[in-house]
Amino acid sequence: MKTPDRLRPLLDEGLIDSVQRQLMSGKEAMVFVVQSGGETVCAKVYKEANHRSFRQAVDYTENRKTKNS
């Protein structure tokens, strides 16, 4: 599988060894099955704020002070 751009820094730093597959995708994040230190684990990757799509997004984000959190 092609490594998603948001997981590339983790791969480059050696925190994960490989990306196996996408497990699921939701309204604000995607979950991938990855290999790390010989173990199979999951990595949750949050979508960019402008790519999130769910109802009442304005209500959800209006009180947040940091960008893209």
Chimera marker file (.cmm) of the C-alpha trace (Angstrom):
<marker_set name="trace">
<marker id="1" x="0.000" y="0.000" z="0.000" r="1" g="1" b="0" radius="0.5"/>
<marker id="2" x="1.163" y="3.533" z="-0.722" r="1" g="1" b="0" radius="0.5"/>
<marker id="3" x="2.090" y="5.311" z="2.502" r="1" g="1" b="0" radius="0.5"/>
<marker id="4" x="-0.314" y="8.176" z="3.271" r="1" g="1" b="0" radius="0.5"/>
<marker id="5" x="1.413" y="11.576" z="3.421" r="1" g="1" b="0" radius="0.5"/>
<marker id="6" x="0.381" y="12.107" z="7.046" r="1" g="1" b="0" radius="0.5"/>
<marker id="7" x="2.130" y="8.853" z="8.101" r="1" g="1" b="0" radius="0.5"/>
<marker id="8" x="5.355" y="9.538" z="6.174" r="1" g="1" b="0" radius="0.5"/>
<marker id="9" x="7.042" y="11.430" z="9.094" r="1" g="1" b="0" radius="0.5"/>
<marker id="10" x="6.400" y="8.475" z="11.441" r="1" g="1" b="0" radius="0.5"/>
<marker id="11" x="7.909" y="6.104" z="8.891" r="1" g="1" b="0" radius="0.5"/>
<marker id="12" x="10.903" y="8.388" z="8.283" r="1" g="1" b="0" radius="0.5"/>
<marker id="13" x="11.607" y="8.636" z="12.027" r="1" g="1" b="0" radius="0.5"/>
<marker id="14" x="11.353" y="4.871" z="12.479" r="1" g="1" b="0" radius="0.5"/>
<marker id="15" x="8.310" y="4.979" z="14.741" r="1" g="1" b="0" radius="0.5"/>
<marker id="16" x="6.486" y="2.654" z="12.367" r="1" g="1" b="0" radius="0.5"/>
<marker id="17" x="8.019" y="0.072" z="10.043" r="1" g="1" b="0" radius="0.5"/>
<marker id="18" x="5.288" y="-0.227" z="7.419" r="1" g="1" b="0" radius="0.5"/>
<marker id="19" x="1.667" y="0.567" z="6.653" r="1" g="1" b="0" radius="0.5"/>
<marker id="20" x="-0.384" y="-2.574" z="6.044" r="1" g="1" b="0" radius="0.5"/>
<marker id="21" x="-3.830" y="-1.226" z="5.178" r="1" g="1" b="0" radius="0.5"/>
<marker id="22" x="-6.523" y="1.277" z="6.016" r="1" g="1" b="0" radius="0.5"/>
<marker id="23" x="-8.812" y="-0.107" z="8.695" r="1" g="1" b="0" radius="0.5"/>
<marker id="24" x="-11.531" y="2.537" z="8.674" r="1" g="1" b="0" radius="0.5"/>
<marker id="25" x="-12.326" y="6.133" z="7.831" r="1" g="1" b="0" radius="0.5"/>
<marker id="26" x="-14.594" y="8.448" z="9.774" r="1" g="1" b="0" radius="0.5"/>
<marker id="27" x="-15.748" y="12.032" z="9.722" r="1" g="1" b="0" radius="0.5"/>
<marker id="28" x="-12.528" y="13.451" z="11.139" r="1" g="1" b="0" radius="0.5"/>
<marker id="29" x="-9.897" y="10.692" z="11.097" r="1" g="1" b="0" radius="0.5"/>
<marker id="30" x="-8.634" y="7.574" z="9.337" r="1" g="1" b="0" radius="0.5"/>
<marker id="31" x="-7.229" y="4.506" z="11.094" r="1" g="1" b="0" radius="0.5"/>
<marker id="32" x="-4.450" y="2.412" z="9.548" r="1" g="1" b="0" radius="0.5"/>
<marker id="33" x="-3.026" y="-0.977" z="10.501" r="1" g="1" b="0" radius="0.5"/>
<marker id="34" x="0.758" y="-0.568" z="10.777" r="1" g="1" b="0" radius="0.5"/>
<marker id="35" x="3.805" y="-2.577" z="11.853" r="1" g="1" b="0" radius="0.5"/>
<marker id="36" x="5.939" y="-1.129" z="14.629" r="1" g="1" b="0" radius="0.5"/>
<marker id="37" x="8.762" y="-2.955" z="16.368" r="1" g="1" b="0" radius="0.5"/>
<marker id="38" x="7.512" y="-6.332" z="15.167" r="1" g="1" b="0" radius="0.5"/>
<marker id="39" x="3.986" y="-5.716" z="16.454" r="1" g="1" b="0" radius="0.5"/>
<marker id="40" x="0.789" y="-4.982" z="14.572" r="1" g="1" b="0" radius="0.5"/>
<marker id="41" x="-0.747" y="-1.755" z="15.875" r="1" g="1" b="0" radius="0.5"/>
<marker id="42" x="-3.088" y="0.988" z="14.676" r="1" g="1" b="0" radius="0.5"/>
<marker id="43" x="-2.266" y="4.569" z="13.761" r="1" g="1" b="0" radius="0.5"/>
<marker id="44" x="-5.007" y="7.194" z="13.840" r="1" g="1" b="0" radius="0.5"/>
<marker id="45" x="-4.524" y="10.060" z="11.409" r="1" g="1" b="0" radius="0.5"/>
<marker id="46" x="-6.699" y="13.142" z="11.752" r="1" g="1" b="0" radius="0.5"/>
<marker id="47" x="-7.885" y="14.737" z="8.525" r="1" g="1" b="0" radius="0.5"/>
<marker id="48" x="-7.085" y="18.348" z="7.702" r="1" g="1" b="0" radius="0.5"/>
<marker id="49" x="-9.754" y="20.614" z="9.180" r="1" g="1" b="0" radius="0.5"/>
<marker id="50" x="-10.927" y="21.694" z="5.732" r="1" g="1" b="0" radius="0.5"/>
<marker id="51" x="-11.441" y="18.028" z="4.706" r="1" g="1" b="0" radius="0.5"/>
<marker id="52" x="-13.567" y="17.067" z="7.680" r="1" g="1" b="0" radius="0.5"/>
<marker id="53" x="-17.224" y="16.738" z="6.866" r="1" g="1" b="0" radius="0.5"/>
<marker id="54" x="-19.883" y="16.387" z="9.477" r="1" g="1" b="0" radius="0.5"/>
<marker id="55" x="-22.982" y="18.222" z="10.546" r="1" g="1" b="0" radius="0.5"/>
<marker id="56" x="-22.650" y="21.146" z="12.906" r="1" g="1" b="0" radius="0.5"/>
<marker id="57" x="-18.917" y="21.493" z="12.196" r="1" g="1" b="0" radius="0.5"/>
<marker id="58" x="-19.123" y="25.207" z="12.966" r="1" g="1" b="0" radius="0.5"/>
<marker id="59" x="-20.517" y="24.497" z="16.444" r="1" g="1" b="0" radius="0.5"/>
<marker id="60" x="-17.794" y="21.922" z="16.986" r="1" g="1" b="0" radius="0.5"/>
<marker id="61" x="-14.898" y="24.172" z="15.992" r="1" g="1" b="0" radius="0.5"/>
<marker id="62" x="-16.004" y="27.681" z="16.944" r="1" g="1" b="0" radius="0.5"/>
<marker id="63" x="-14.478" y="27.587" z="20.453" r="1" g="1" b="0" radius="0.5"/>
<marker id="64" x="-11.187" y="25.967" z="19.456" r="1" g="1" b="0" radius="0.5"/>
<marker id="65" x="-8.172" y="28.234" z="19.703" r="1" g="1" b="0" radius="0.5"/>
<marker id="66" x="-5.622" y="26.223" z="17.705" r="1" g="1" b="0" radius="0.5"/>
<marker id="67" x="-5.705" y="25.844" z="13.959" r="1" g="1" b="0" radius="0.5"/>
<marker id="68" x="-6.451" y="22.366" z="12.533" r="1" g="1" b="0" radius="0.5"/>
<marker id="69" x="-6.893" y="20.642" z="15.897" r="1" g="1" b="0" radius="0.5"/>
<link id1="1" id2="2" r="1" g="1" b="0" radius="0.2"/>
<link id1="2" id2="3" r="1" g="1" b="0" radius="0.2"/>
<link id1="3" id2="4" r="1" g="1" b="0" radius="0.2"/>
<link id1="4" id2="5" r="1" g="1" b="0" radius="0.2"/>
<link id1="5" id2="6" r="1" g="1" b="0" radius="0.2"/>
<link id1="6" id2="7" r="1" g="1" b="0" radius="0.2"/>
<link id1="7" id2="8" r="1" g="1" b="0" radius="0.2"/>
<link id1="8" id2="9" r="1" g="1" b="0" radius="0.2"/>
<link id1="9" id2="10" r="1" g="1" b="0" radius="0.2"/>
<link id1="10" id2="11" r="1" g="1" b="0" radius="0.2"/>
<link id1="11" id2="12" r="1" g="1" b="0" radius="0.2"/>
<link id1="12" id2="13" r="1" g="1" b="0" radius="0.2"/>
<link id1="13" id2="14" r="1" g="1" b="0" radius="0.2"/>
<link id1="14" id2="15" r="1" g="1" b="0" radius="0.2"/>
<link id1="15" id2="16" r="1" g="1" b="0" radius="0.2"/>
<link id1="16" id2="17" r="1" g="1" b="0" radius="0.2"/>
<link id1="17" id2="18" r="1" g="1" b="0" radius="0.2"/>
<link id1="18" id2="19" r="1" g="1" b="0" radius="0.2"/>
<link id1="19" id2="20" r="1" g="1" b="0" radius="0.2"/>
<link id1="20" id2="21" r="1" g="1" b="0" radius="0.2"/>
<link id1="21" id2="22" r="1" g="1" b="0" radius="0.2"/>
<link id1="22" id2="23" r="1" g="1" b="0" radius="0.2"/>
<link id1="23" id2="24" r="1" g="1" b="0" radius="0.2"/>
<link id1="24" id2="25" r="1" g="1" b="0" radius="0.2"/>
<link id1="25" id2="26" r="1" g="1" b="0" radius="0.2"/>
<link id1="26" id2="27" r="1" g="1" b="0" radius="0.2"/>
<link id1="27" id2="28" r="1" g="1" b="0" radius="0.2"/>
<link id1="28" id2="29" r="1" g="1" b="0" radius="0.2"/>
<link id1="29" id2="30" r="1" g="1" b="0" radius="0.2"/>
<link id1="30" id2="31" r="1" g="1" b="0" radius="0.2"/>
<link id1="31" id2="32" r="1" g="1" b="0" radius="0.2"/>
<link id1="32" id2="33" r="1" g="1" b="0" radius="0.2"/>
<link id1="33" id2="34" r="1" g="1" b="0" radius="0.2"/>
<link id1="34" id2="35" r="1" g="1" b="0" radius="0.2"/>
<link id1="35" id2="36" r="1" g="1" b="0" radius="0.2"/>
<link id1="36" id2="37" r="1" g="1" b="0" radius="0.2"/>
<link id1="37" id2="38" r="1" g="1" b="0" radius="0.2"/>
<link id1="38" id2="39" r="1" g="1" b="0" radius="0.2"/>
<link id1="39" id2="40" r="1" g="1" b="0" radius="0.2"/>
<link id1="40" id2="41" r="1" g="1" b="0" radius="0.2"/>
<link id1="41" id2="42" r="1" g="1" b="0" radius="0.2"/>
<link id1="42" id2="43" r="1" g="1" b="0" radius="0.2"/>
<link id1="43" id2="44" r="1" g="1" b="0" radius="0.2"/>
<link id1="44" id2="45" r="1" g="1" b="0" radius="0.2"/>
<link id1="45" id2="46" r="1" g="1" b="0" radius="0.2"/>
<link id1="46" id2="47" r="1" g="1" b="0" radius="0.2"/>
<link id1="47" id2="48" r="1" g="1" b="0" radius="0.2"/>
<link id1="48" id2="49" r="1" g="1" b="0" radius="0.2"/>
<link id1="49" id2="50" r="1" g="1" b="0" radius="0.2"/>
<link id1="50" id2="51" r="1" g="1" b="0" radius="0.2"/>
<link id1="51" id2="52" r="1" g="1" b="0" radius="0.2"/>
<link id1="52" id2="53" r="1" g="1" b="0" radius="0.2"/>
<link id1="53" id2="54" r="1" g="1" b="0" radius="0.2"/>
<link id1="54" id2="55" r="1" g="1" b="0" radius="0.2"/>
<link id1="55" id2="56" r="1" g="1" b="0" radius="0.2"/>
<link id1="56" id2="57" r="1" g="1" b="0" radius="0.2"/>
<link id1="57" id2="58" r="1" g="1" b="0" radius="0.2"/>
<link id1="58" id2="59" r="1" g="1" b="0" radius="0.2"/>
<link id1="59" id2="60" r="1" g="1" b="0" radius="0.2"/>
<link id1="60" id2="61" r="1" g="1" b="0" radius="0.2"/>
<link id1="61" id2="62" r="1" g="1" b="0" radius="0.2"/>
<link id1="62" id2="63" r="1" g="1" b="0" radius="0.2"/>
<link id1="63" id2="64" r="1" g="1" b="0" radius="0.2"/>
<link id1="64" id2="65" r="1" g="1" b="0" radius="0.2"/>
<link id1="65" id2="66" r="1" g="1" b="0" radius="0.2"/>
<link id1="66" id2="67" r="1" g="1" b="0" radius="0.2"/>
<link id1="67" id2="68" r="1" g="1" b="0" radius="0.2"/>
<link id1="68" id2="69" r="1" g="1" b="0" radius="0.2"/>
</marker_set>
